[in-house]
């Protein structure tokens, strides 16, 4: 008799984990990751003193943050991360202009909007569940439509972000990072857990919609 309430609770719980996973993935830099061997040196003409950069840490970049693949600033070797722990090796992009490439900017806005809408829909579903009308027709349809919308925009945001890989100003483009990236070609990098979490959270929206549909059908059979 109360099976539909259990499935509704599962729907609400799954929606919570989707929101949580999406937000964590959005801010984490570990979408593309390259593991460097200790003491690797690369040539980079952007470093005007001698063009050489010593790389001895992992490089990573995500939608809203990145990790520099070295332990010191190349033109200021006295600033060492180990000696100055207040320095950030994996900073967030502090302003909208800091986000590289137009594709990166658009994808960040889309993914952030998707996370926010998912959060609002989860809050609404949790309140609905507490008041006992989770599976009312209008409530179910509203939340389901919102989740489908978020599936589209979050999936589109991830796809757009991959388009930025080929741009020269992309954070992880270059020898010290991933090399010559291309869309769907990771070059010297590999897919990090942040990227996998974003994909899993976005894909799980489909499961949440199906569970919600099941709860809705079970309630209608109970009421019949």
C-alpha positions in Angstrom: 0.0 0.0 0.0 2.8 2.4 0.8 5.2 1.2 -1.9 4.6 4.4 -3.8 5.7 6.4 -0.8 8.9 4.4 -0.6 9.6 5.0 -4.3 8.8 8.7 -3.9 11.3 8.8 -1.0 13.9 7.1 -3.3 13.2 9.7 -6.0 13.7 12.6 -3.5 16.9 11.0 -2.1 18.3 10.3 -5.6 17.6 13.9 -6.6 19.5 15.1 -3.5 22.6 13.1 -4.5 22.3 14.3 -8.1 22.4 17.9 -6.9 25.3 17.3 -4.5 27.3 15.5 -7.2 26.7 18.2 -9.8 27.7 21.0 -7.4 30.9 19.2 -6.3 31.8 18.4 -9.9 31.2 22.0 -11.0 33.8 23.4 -8.6 36.4 20.6 -8.7 39.4 20.9 -11.1 39.8 17.1 -11.7 37.9 16.9 -15.0 41.1 16.5 -17.0 44.2 15.2 -15.2 47.8 14.6 -16.2 50.2 12.9 -13.9 53.8 14.2 -14.2 56.9 12.3 -13.2 59.1 14.1 -10.7 61.5 16.5 -12.1 60.1 16.8 -15.6 61.2 19.9 -17.5 59.4 21.5 -20.4 60.2 24.3 -22.8 57.7 27.2 -22.7 58.4 30.5 -24.5 55.9 32.3 -22.3 58.4 32.2 -19.5 60.7 34.9 -20.6 63.7 34.3 -18.3 64.9 31.0 -19.8 61.8 29.4 -21.3 62.2 26.3 -19.0 59.6 25.2 -16.5 60.2 22.5 -13.9 57.1 20.3 -13.6 56.8 18.0 -10.6 53.1 17.9 -9.7 49.9 16.8 -11.3 48.1 19.2 -13.7 44.3 19.3 -13.8 41.6 21.6 -15.0 37.8 21.7 -14.7 34.9 23.9 -15.5 35.5 26.4 -12.7 39.0 25.6 -11.4 42.4 24.3 -12.3 45.7 23.0 -10.8 49.0 24.4 -11.9 51.5 21.6 -12.6 54.4 23.0 -10.7 55.4 23.9 -7.2 56.7 27.4 -7.7 56.0 30.4 -9.9 58.4 30.2 -12.9 59.5 33.9 -12.8 59.6 34.0 -9.0 61.2 30.8 -7.8 61.4 32.2 -4.2 57.7 31.7 -4.0 57.4 28.0 -3.4 54.1 26.3 -2.5 55.8 24.1 0.1 57.3 27.2 1.8 54.2 29.4 1.3 51.2 27.3 2.1 48.9 30.3 1.6 49.5 30.1 -2.1 46.8 28.2 -4.0 48.0 25.5 -6.4 44.4 24.8 -7.4 42.6 28.1 -7.5 39.0 28.8 -8.7 38.4 31.2 -11.6 37.7 34.4 -9.6 35.9 36.3 -12.3 33.8 35.5 -15.3 36.6 36.8 -17.6 39.1 34.4 -16.0 37.2 31.4 -17.5 39.0 30.5 -20.7 37.3 30.4 -24.1 33.8 31.4 -25.0 32.7 27.8 -24.9 34.0 27.5 -21.3 32.1 30.6 -20.3 28.8 29.5 -21.8 29.2 25.9 -20.4 29.9 27.3 -16.9 26.8 29.4 -17.0 24.7 26.6 -18.3 26.0 24.0 -15.7 25.6 26.5 -12.9 22.0 27.2 -13.9 21.3 23.5 -14.1 22.7 23.0 -10.6 20.7 25.8 -9.2 17.4 24.6 -10.8 18.1 21.1 -9.6 18.6 22.4 -6.1 15.3 24.3 -6.2 13.4 21.3 -7.6 14.9 19.0 -4.9 13.8 21.4 -2.2 10.3 21.6 -3.7 10.1 17.8 -3.9 11.4 17.4 -0.3 8.7 19.8 0.9 6.1 18.0 -1.2 7.1 14.6 0.3 6.8 15.9 3.8 3.3 17.2 3.2 2.2 14.0 1.5 1.4 15.2 -2.0 4.7 14.2 -3.8 2.8 12.2 -6.4 0.1 14.7 -7.1 -0.2 15.0 -10.9 0.8 18.6 -11.2 3.7 18.2 -8.7 5.1 15.2 -10.5 4.8 16.7 -13.9 6.4 20.0 -12.8 9.4 18.3 -11.1 9.8 15.8 -14.0 9.8 18.6 -16.6 12.3 20.6 -14.6 14.6 17.5 -14.3 14.4 16.8 -18.0 15.3 20.5 -18.7 18.3 20.2 -16.4 19.3 16.9 -18.1 19.4 18.8 -21.4 21.3 21.9 -20.2 23.8 20.1 -18.0 24.5 17.6 -20.8 24.8 20.4 -23.3 27.2 22.3 -20.9 29.5 19.3 -20.7 29.5 18.9 -24.5 30.2 22.6 -25.0 33.1 22.4 -22.5 34.7 19.7 -24.6 34.6 22.2 -27.6 36.9 24.5 -25.7 39.7 21.9 -25.6 41.0 22.9 -29.0 41.4 26.6 -28.1 44.9 27.9 -27.5 43.8 29.8 -24.4 42.2 26.7 -22.8 43.9 26.2 -19.4 45.0 22.6 -20.0 46.3 23.2 -23.5 50.1 23.0 -23.8 53.1 20.8 -23.1 53.0 21.2 -19.3 49.4 20.2 -19.3 47.6 17.9 -21.7 49.4 18.7 -24.9 47.4 19.3 -28.1 43.9 18.6 -27.0 41.1 18.1 -29.4 37.4 17.5 -28.8 37.0 13.9 -27.5 40.8 13.5 -27.7 42.4 13.7 -24.3 46.0 13.8 -25.7 48.3 13.4 -22.7 45.6 13.7 -20.1 43.0 11.3 -18.8 39.5 11.7 -17.6 39.4 12.7 -13.9 36.9 11.8 -11.2 35.4 15.3 -11.5 34.4 14.7 -15.1 33.1 11.2 -14.3 31.1 12.6 -11.4 29.6 15.3 -13.7 28.6 12.6 -16.2 27.2 10.3 -13.6 25.2 13.0 -11.9 23.8 14.2 -15.2 23.0 10.7 -16.4 21.4 9.8 -13.1 18.7 12.4 -13.8 17.2 9.9 -16.2 17.0 7.3 -13.4 15.4 9.8 -11.1 12.7 10.6 -13.7 12.0 6.9 -14.2 11.8 6.3 -10.4 9.4 9.3 -10.1 7.3 7.9 -12.9 7.1 4.5 -11.1 6.0 6.2 -7.9 3.4 8.1 -9.8 2.0 5.0 -11.4 2.0 3.0 -8.1 0.0 5.8 -6.4 -2.6 5.9 -9.2 -3.1 2.1 -8.9 -3.4 2.5 -5.1 -6.0 5.2 -5.5 -8.0 3.3 -8.1 
